[in-house]
Amino acid sequence: MGGNITAEALDRDERRIGVYICHCGLNIADTVDVEAVANYAGTLNSVAVARDYRFMCSDPGQDLIKNDIKELNLNRVVVASCSPRMHEPTFRKACEAASLNPYLFEMANIREDCSWVHDDREVATQKAKALVRAAVARVYYNDPLEIKEIPFNPDTLVVGGGIAGIQAALEIADSEHKVYLVERDPSIGGHMIQLDKTFPTLDCSQCILTPKMAAVGAHPYIELLSYSEVEEVSGFVGAFKVKVRKKARYVDEDKCTGCGLCQEKCPWTADSEYDVGLSKRKAIYTPFAQAIPNVPVIDRDSCAYFLKGKCRACEKFCETGAIDFEQVDQFIELEVGAIILATGYDAFDPSTISQYGYGIYDNVITGLQFERLSAATGPTGGEIRLKDGRKPESVAIIHCVGSRDQNYHEYCSRVCCMYGLKVAHIVKDKTNADVYEMYIDMRCFGEGYEEFYKRVSEEGVNFIRGKVAKVTDKAVSEEEEGKLVVICEDTLLGSIIRVPVDMVVLCIALEARSDAEEVARKFIISRRADGFFLERHVKLDPVATPSDGVLIAGCCQGPKDIPDTVVQASAAAARVLAMISKGRVTLEASVSHVNEDLCIGCGRCEELCEFHAPKVGIYEKPMPVSRVNEALCKGCGACAVACPTGAISIKHFKPEQILAMVDALAET
Ligand SMILES: Cc1cc2nc3c(=O)[nH]c(=O)nc-3n(C[C@H](O)[C@H](O)[C@H](O)COP(=O)(O)OP(=O)(O)OC[C@H]3O[C@@H](n4cnc5c(N)ncnc54)[C@H](O)[C@@H]3O)c2cc1C
């Protein structure tokens, strides 16, 4: 550790800055001469002490800062280490613990911005000195800021009623805090309720999910808003306001007994969403027998009364008078402290890969359709059947359909290898057909997954390593007559092979919801390049988003299996419970501020702000001016840049702070 207290610095002026240079093990010290940087920092204006230390973020590192603040009367601190995203809160807390306002602290990033991107020690050291010089110049002008707290509303909104939303809602509600669960579909359950068995243990998906669904339906602390969608969100962490559209079901939920007579009598049908088009449902329908709530909806697009003005058979037969064709959408205003988004995924549409024949050949089906065929609640009562009712004698399972493919999604969907193996096992078990599994690599990463792969391998499944080029019905031999032929490169044999089969199951990718962009905009969160919602930190904060109080869980954040979905949902619930338990929220102090004497009330700030923080109005002045709701402001600075009169500034980012940095960087 180097030390450098300059005696004359004590008398220079009232600013007494402490500068601390971190080695970060060898992350920084390997490339930057940290002692030289500390010695240099000691010569800078108003620097009272400059030190270097192996790990500034460690307890002894923080103690150094705390002791110096007290013993050397420091009133400003600079730490030169890693990205502020990692440790700014750590060092701000250390300053606070020594009674120094945390905004009198500044950080220079000499790791990501310097040591990690340079090889030349001399150049890196010079750059580190420049970055420290700039931070010292800036901290000189830093002001103490007031840190405000507001109460936290203990009610929570969960959006999406798949396994992620169900798990999160139950965990919060079980601690006797109110949860509003908003589900777009007529019932909760998501994709999991469509599955037959779940890998690797092969438990019946519905058997393990329906008790949780029933618990949601009966929970005194959960208000289930099914067939509903969030229309608008305003407010901020601790105090969100949410407007929900409860879509007209045309069935009175209080009067309906769920007897099912209306569905029996309805003469009109449409493709069943639950059975992925493999069966028909009625125009008035509950998606499946165990639906929660067990109340049907009328689908206007297939109901004869809505299309042609006559029928109303359901109304005639309903003994409780629950059918209500006059029902309209209702709007419900909610106030909540936190929001968990659990909106899940869309299944990739394989008809875009026309060479695989989906939508062209009857017996090319998706993995999700296979789940419905295999389920006892499905259209064939669980029998694996071809379109013409025959039992398949041979089945090909094609992996990575839409995943790991530069033309569609480059990412791996994580569950397809495993559900491909599950399909192979079920086909063997139920039909004893020949099974061909065409894969690129086998990715069996979870608990019991590799063992499941081994088990399926021993069941006589033929594994062919290679990417499928095409599925065709053009036979070139007698053996191929009347069959689907899968043309595939077998990379282990190094040759192109043709495999004639009766059925092809496509292991389709999981992709971001088609409306993910709109949902992200509504909740002011971001998306990754692959379309899924972006977490605050991929490793260290995978449930939070850049929007405080908005958390994500399950497949809306990226493809994952049920165990990982449940873990993430529980983590999101724990986050919410921590906020509820604290009972208050600390607001960001570095927010925008309007000088009302300069403001002309033009409203550009209001138009620009994505957080809806500024509002132009007639306040104390006769002329309209802009005022900022500090609880909404994230201090991004967009308003300050756009303000034509320079009336808006951002606390902690005043022009003199920024210009001092620029001047310091320009020095040599
Ligand atoms: C063919 C196939 C087989 C699989 N087999 C297995 C298996 O055996 N084992 C396993 O571990 N995993 C399996 N999976 C993965 C499993 O489906 C997911 O891990 C799980 O469903 C993710 O749950 P979720 O709640 O995140 O999303 P979803 O199940 O997609 O649920 C999201 C819910 O949110 C609702 N929603 C969406 N948008 C909105 C909105 N804007 N407002 C309100 N509500 C909204 C949806 O209607 C839905 O109810 C399989 C996947 C596929 C495709």
The ligand as an ORCA input file, in Angstrom:
! r2SCAN-3c Opt
* xyz 0 1
  C     -42.724    -28.185    -26.499
  C     -42.208    -27.735    -25.157
  C     -42.033    -28.670    -24.145
  C     -41.527    -28.279    -22.911
  N     -41.321    -29.239    -21.959
  C     -40.764    -28.891    -20.776
  C     -40.506    -29.891    -19.776
  O     -40.808    -31.051    -19.949
  N     -39.876    -29.490    -18.626
  C     -39.502    -28.202    -18.408
  O     -38.896    -27.890    -17.372
  N     -39.786    -27.223    -19.332
  C     -40.402    -27.539    -20.494
  N     -40.686    -26.555    -21.413
  C     -40.430    -25.139    -21.055
  C     -41.640    -24.534    -20.279
  O     -42.729    -24.439    -21.164
  C     -41.284    -23.162    -19.709
  O     -40.167    -23.280    -18.859
  C     -42.402    -22.541    -18.861
  O     -43.650    -22.685    -19.486
  C     -42.130    -21.043    -18.660
  O     -43.161    -20.453    -17.920
  P     -43.463    -18.881    -17.944
  O     -44.464    -18.643    -16.877
  O     -42.201    -18.121    -17.896
  O     -44.085    -18.580    -19.370
  P     -45.515    -19.040    -20.101
  O     -45.735    -20.445    -19.781
  O     -45.319    -18.614    -21.481
  O     -46.578    -18.163    -19.326
  C     -46.724    -16.779    -19.556
  C     -48.134    -16.337    -19.211
  O     -48.236    -14.919    -19.346
  C     -49.427    -14.576    -20.062
  N     -49.171    -13.293    -20.744
  C     -48.338    -13.064    -21.782
  N     -48.326    -11.748    -22.080
  C     -49.185    -11.142    -21.220
  C     -49.596     -9.787    -21.031
  N     -49.099     -8.799    -21.774
  N     -50.499     -9.529    -20.052
  C     -50.997    -10.536    -19.273
  N     -50.632    -11.833    -19.411
  C     -49.730    -12.127    -20.367
  C     -49.626    -15.737    -21.022
  O     -50.966    -15.803    -21.465
  C     -49.200    -16.924    -20.146
  O     -50.279    -17.375    -19.369
  C     -41.188    -26.916    -22.669
  C     -41.381    -25.983    -23.688
  C     -41.876    -26.377    -24.927
  C     -42.055    -25.371    -26.027
*
